[in-house]
């Protein structure tokens, strides 16, 4: 069985287009820069937290 000559050209064009489109694959590149966090706890912060905790415990003795 042979194809008519009027169908061969569109068929080859469709096959070529399919091959070319199949070769195109999207590429996604993601670059994430590292985040630097500097934290400094001061003794003053600890004293204030301790005082707040003491106040909270005196107001609510059944908290813990």
Contact map, one row per residue, 1 for C-alpha under 8 A:
1110000000000000000000000000000000000000000000000000000000000000
1111000000000000000000000000000000000000000000000000000000000000
1111101100000000000000000000000000000000000000000000000000000000
0111111100000000000000000000000000000000000000000000000000000000
0011111110000000000000000000000000000000000000000000000000000000
0001111111000000000000000000000000000000000000000000000000000000
0011111111100000000000000000000000000000000000000000000000000000
0011111111110000000000000000000000000000000000000000000000000000
0000111111111000000000000000000000000000000000000000000000000000
0000011111111100000000000000000000000000000000000000000000000000
0000001111111110000000000000000000000000000000000000000000000000
0000000111111111000000000000000000000000000000000000000000000000
0000000011111111100000000000000000000000000000000000000000000000
0000000001111111110000000000000000000000000000000000000000000000
0000000000111111111000000000000000000000000000000000000000000000
0000000000011111111100000000000000000000000000000000000000000000
0000000000001111111110000000000000000000000000000000000000000000
0000000000000111111111000000000000000000000000000000000000000000
0000000000000011111111100000000000000000000000000000000000000000
0000000000000001111111110000000000000000000000000000000000000000
0000000000000000111111110000000000000000000000000000000000000000
0000000000000000011111111000000000000000000000000000000000000000
0000000000000000001111111000000000000000000000000000000000000000
0000000000000000000111111100000000000000000000000000000000000000
0000000000000000000001111110000000000000000000000000000000000000
0000000000000000000000011111000000000000000000000000000000000000
0000000000000000000000001111100000000000000000000000000000000000
0000000000000000000000000111110000000000000000000000000000000000
0000000000000000000000000011111000000000000000000000000000000000
0000000000000000000000000001111100000000000000000000000000000000
0000000000000000000000000000111110000000000000000000000000000000
0000000000000000000000000000011111000000000000000000000000000000
0000000000000000000000000000001111100000000000000000000000000000
0000000000000000000000000000000111110000000000000000000000000000
0000000000000000000000000000000011111000000000000000000000000000
0000000000000000000000000000000001111100000000000000000000000000
0000000000000000000000000000000000111110000000000000000000000000
0000000000000000000000000000000000011111000000000000000000000000
0000000000000000000000000000000000001111100000000000000000000000
0000000000000000000000000000000000000111110000000000000000000000
0000000000000000000000000000000000000011111011000000000000000000
0000000000000000000000000000000000000001111111000000000000000000
0000000000000000000000000000000000000000111111100000000000000000
0000000000000000000000000000000000000000011111110000000000000000
0000000000000000000000000000000000000000111111111000000000000000
0000000000000000000000000000000000000000111111111100000000000000
0000000000000000000000000000000000000000001111111110000000000000
0000000000000000000000000000000000000000000111111111000000000000
0000000000000000000000000000000000000000000011111111100000000000
0000000000000000000000000000000000000000000001111111110000000000
0000000000000000000000000000000000000000000000111111111000000000
0000000000000000000000000000000000000000000000011111111100000000
0000000000000000000000000000000000000000000000001111111110000000
0000000000000000000000000000000000000000000000000111111111000000
0000000000000000000000000000000000000000000000000011111111100000
0000000000000000000000000000000000000000000000000001111111110000
0000000000000000000000000000000000000000000000000000111111111110
0000000000000000000000000000000000000000000000000000011111111000
0000000000000000000000000000000000000000000000000000001111111000
0000000000000000000000000000000000000000000000000000000111111110
0000000000000000000000000000000000000000000000000000000011111111
0000000000000000000000000000000000000000000000000000000010011111
0000000000000000000000000000000000000000000000000000000010011111
0000000000000000000000000000000000000000000000000000000000001111
